[in-house]
């Protein structure tokens, strides 16, 4: 009896502690008009409730146009990929040498996306995070860029 009185007193002084009011629900039972289609359609009740102007038509993404610098990759004479570890707290990186300065940003962006790694421009070279010499040589060869692994 004491517990019941204590609970009532608590609910009286703290109105948020009582039973919560639930929002009104939209009926989604939806009855089918056709005897052929006797399947369960949970959202049939919503058909008349949403105006057609609120429903957006699906948008097809446009095909990305090739960047103008992608055609210029053929002008690169030779890229040397070297694996470095010194001065990086034991972390391994791959340095690409021989890329012209005007193409470095575009090539870095494309390599990061293709190889799934991070990378930066450092001291006039492209630096990719991780040991990616073999994968980098094959990726650059597929792009039409002559590449070779350094020491």
Buried (B, 14 or more C-beta within 10 A) or exposed (E): EEEEEEEEEEEEEEEEEEEEEEEEEEEEEEEEEEEEEEEEBEEBBEEEEEEEEEEEEEEEEEEEEEEEBBEBBEEBEEBBBBBBEEEEEEEEBBBBBBBEEEBBEBBBEBBBEBBEBEBEBEEEBBBBBBBBBEBBBEBBEEBEBEBEEBE
